[in-house]
């Protein structure tokens, strides 16, 4: 197929929150053409109405692929389906956009990456923060702080209604620190550019509504080869506190950089997908002292002009997916990073369940 001369025909599998956003991107971006929507429930009908369209609807991925013969498949389903759906797409000659996390086990993620390589098709994983200019700037500024770094991040979500239903379903296969943690573990690895060597994590089961042995609150700690350390905290459910649920803060010998999201960090925002990626401004604190041991410089406030909303971030992800197909971009490092962050997250999950420090070397 000559992708620069005709649209990339994409099959959207999973039409919930993220699938709907990705479908909106395909619906509006020149170069893509939706050839079908797939879901088990009625979300595909709701999505068609939202898009004011009449795309073909399917409940089964095999039927959908056979009927539409897509060039690409977008998978935004629960993580325990990712491997089988992605392998199926690759076997049918499709490129794949796969929502994070890559899979529900490290071994499954490695099989997905191996299959993409075997059939020479593109695999883009939905690490949305990699397409956010403010997060790119945040990571860039942390590299001016010296080493080692101390990285503090969390994203707790007080959820009820449909969001609590979503969280309960997710926890049938993955914990919050795995599902969400891969984003921030990936960010920490970009900040340190150092090898993670050790993790320790704790967790708590705060509800009878999830399976015994699972937990809906977790906190992980990572130690890096260069001496840097980081922690990440995530909790889901109606009991989760909204006090300090949004912390994105890094400091090193030369000062600190913090995301200050005054609006997105306000009460009632922890379950908002829009708030999860919002930055608003960065505060750069300088550690330099004068002869009186007072701060020599005032803090620098960086107000961010390019502040895309959640839909625009999804649009940017999909433009990158399109670009990778048209320009035949080498995505091997992208895939390796996705597997690596998932491997670290599952090591943290192992630590919660065993109570042990887990070595990564």
MONOR-V809104 format. One record per residue. N is the residue number from 1. RES is the residue in one letter. SS is DSSP state (a for helix, b for strand, c for the rest). PHI is phi as a letter, one per 20 degrees, with the letter a starting at -180 (NA if undefined). Layout:
# MONOR-V809104
<<N	RES	SS	PHI> <N	RES	SS	PHI>>
This chain:
# MONOR-V809104
<<1	X	c	NA> <2	X	c	e> <3	X	c	f> <4	X	c	e> <5	X	c	d> <6	X	c	b> <7	X	c	f> <8	X	b	e> <9	X	b	e> <10	X	b	d> <11	X	b	e> <12	X	b	e> <13	X	b	d> <14	X	c	n> <15	X	c	c> <16	X	c	e> <17	X	a	g> <18	X	a	f> <19	X	a	g> <20	X	a	f> <21	X	a	f> <22	X	a	f> <23	X	a	f> <24	X	a	f> <25	X	a	f> <26	X	a	f> <27	X	a	f> <28	X	a	d> <29	X	c	e> <30	X	c	f> <31	X	c	o> <32	X	b	d> <33	X	b	b> <34	X	b	f> <35	X	b	d> <36	X	b	r> <37	X	b	c> <38	X	b	c> <39	X	c	b> <40	X	c	f> <41	X	c	d> <42	X	c	e> <43	X	a	f> <44	X	a	f> <45	X	a	f> <46	X	a	f> <47	X	a	f> <48	X	a	g> <49	X	a	f> <50	X	a	f> <51	X	c	e> <52	X	c	l> <53	X	c	c> <54	X	c	c> <55	X	c	f> <56	X	c	g> <57	X	b	d> <58	X	b	b> <59	X	c	d> <60	X	c	c> <61	X	a	f> <62	X	a	f> <63	X	a	f> <64	X	a	f> <65	X	a	f> <66	X	a	f> <67	X	a	f> <68	X	a	d> <69	X	c	l> <70	X	c	f> <71	X	c	e> <72	X	b	b> <73	X	b	c> <74	X	b	d> <75	X	b	d> <76	X	c	c> <77	X	c	d> <78	X	c	f> <79	X	a	g> <80	X	a	f> <81	X	a	d> <82	X	a	g> <83	X	a	f> <84	X	a	f> <85	X	a	f> <86	X	a	f> <87	X	a	f> <88	X	a	g> <89	X	a	f> <90	X	a	f> <91	X	a	f> <92	X	c	e> <93	X	c	m> <94	X	c	d> <95	X	b	f> <96	X	b	c> <97	X	b	d> <98	X	b	c> <99	X	b	f> <100	X	c	f> <101	X	c	f> <102	X	c	g> <103	X	c	a> <104	X	c	e> <105	X	c	b> <106	X	a	f> <107	X	a	f> <108	X	a	f> <109	X	a	f> <110	X	a	f> <111	X	a	f> <112	X	a	f> <113	X	a	f> <114	X	a	f> <115	X	a	f> <116	X	a	g> <117	X	a	f> <118	X	a	f> <119	X	a	e> <120	X	c	l> <121	X	c	c> <122	X	c	f> <123	X	b	c> <124	X	b	d> <125	X	b	d> <126	X	b	f> <127	X	c	e> <128	X	a	f> <129	X	a	f> <130	X	a	f> <131	X	a	d> <132	X	c	e> <133	X	a	g> <134	X	a	f> <135	X	a	f> <136	X	a	f> <137	X	a	f> <138	X	a	g> <139	X	a	f> <140	X	a	f> <141	X	a	f> <142	X	a	f> <143	X	c	f> <144	X	c	e> <145	X	c	e> <146	X	c	n> <147	X	c	c> <148	X	c	f> <149	X	c	d> <150	X	b	d> <151	X	b	d> <152	X	b	c> <153	X	b	b> <154	X	b	b> <155	X	b	b> <156	X	c	e> <157	X	b	c> <158	X	b	e> <159	X	c	c> <160	X	c	b> <161	X	a	l> <162	X	a	f> <163	X	a	f> <164	X	a	f> <165	X	a	f> <166	X	a	f> <167	X	a	f> <168	X	a	g> <169	X	a	f> <170	X	a	f> <171	X	c	f> <172	X	c	f> <173	X	c	c> <174	X	c	b> <175	X	c	e> <176	X	a	g> <177	X	a	f> <178	X	a	e> <179	X	a	f> <180	X	c	e> <181	X	a	f> <182	X	a	g> <183	X	a	g> <184	X	a	e> <185	X	a	f> <186	X	a	f> <187	X	a	f> <188	X	a	f> <189	X	a	f> <190	X	a	f> <191	X	a	f> <192	X	a	e> <193	X	c	l> <194	X	c	c> <195	X	c	e> <196	X	b	f> <197	X	b	d> <198	X	b	b> <199	X	b	c> <200	X	b	b> <201	X	b	b> <202	X	b	c> <203	X	b	b> <204	X	b	b> <205	X	c	e> <206	X	c	d> <207	X	c	b> <208	X	c	e> <209	X	c	e> <210	X	c	c> <211	X	c	g> <212	X	c	g> <213	X	c	n> <214	X	c	e> <215	X	c	b> <216	X	c	d> <217	X	b	c> <218	X	b	b> <219	X	b	c> <220	X	b	d> <221	X	b	c> <222	X	b	c> <223	X	b	d> <224	X	b	d> <225	X	c	f> <226	X	c	e> <227	X	c	n> <228	X	c	f> <229	X	b	c> <230	X	b	b> <231	X	b	c> <232	X	b	b> <233	X	b	c> <234	X	b	b> <235	X	b	c> <236	X	b	c> <237	X	b	p> <238	X	c	f> <239	X	c	e> <240	X	c	f> <241	X	c	f> <242	X	c	e> <243	X	c	f> <244	X	c	l> <245	X	c	e> <246	X	b	c> <247	X	b	c> <248	X	b	c> <249	X	b	b> <250	X	b	c> <251	X	b	c> <252	X	b	b> <253	X	c	g> <254	X	c	e> <255	X	b	q> <256	X	b	b> <257	X	b	c> <258	X	b	c> <259	X	b	e> <260	X	b	d> <261	X	c	d> <262	X	c	f> <263	X	c	f> <264	X	c	f> <265	X	c	e> <266	X	c	e> <267	X	c	g> <268	X	c	n> <269	X	c	d> <270	X	c	f> <271	X	c	e> <272	X	c	e> <273	X	a	f> <274	X	a	g> <275	X	a	f> <276	X	a	f> <277	X	a	d> <278	X	c	f> <279	X	c	d> <280	X	c	m> <281	X	b	b> <282	X	b	d> <283	X	b	d> <284	X	b	d> <285	X	b	e> <286	X	b	d> <287	X	c	e> <288	X	c	g> <289	X	b	d> <290	X	c	e> <291	X	c	f> <292	X	c	e> <293	X	c	m> <294	X	c	d> <295	X	b	f> <296	X	c	e> <297	X	c	c> <298	X	c	f> <299	X	c	f> <300	X	b	e> <301	X	b	d> <302	X	b	d> <303	X	b	e> <304	X	c	e> <305	X	c	e> <306	X	c	e> <307	X	c	d> <308	X	c	f> <309	X	c	f> <310	X	a	f> <311	X	a	f> <312	X	a	f> <313	X	a	f> <314	X	a	f> <315	X	a	g> <316	X	a	f> <317	X	a	g> <318	X	a	f> <319	X	a	f> <320	X	a	f> <321	X	a	g> <322	X	a	f> <323	X	a	f> <324	X	a	f> <325	X	a	f> <326	X	a	f> <327	X	c	e> <328	X	c	l> <329	X	c	f> <330	X	c	f> <331	X	c	d> <332	X	a	f> <333	X	a	f> <334	X	a	g> <335	X	a	f> <336	X	a	f> <337	X	a	f> <338	X	a	f> <339	X	a	f> <340	X	a	f> <341	X	a	f> <342	X	a	f> <343	X	a	g> <344	X	a	f> <345	X	a	f> <346	X	a	f> <347	X	a	f> <348	X	a	f> <349	X	a	f> <350	X	a	f> <351	X	a	f> <352	X	a	g> <353	X	a	f> <354	X	a	d> <355	X	c	m> <356	X	c	d> <357	X	c	f> <358	X	b	d> <359	X	b	e> <360	X	c	d> <361	X	c	c>>
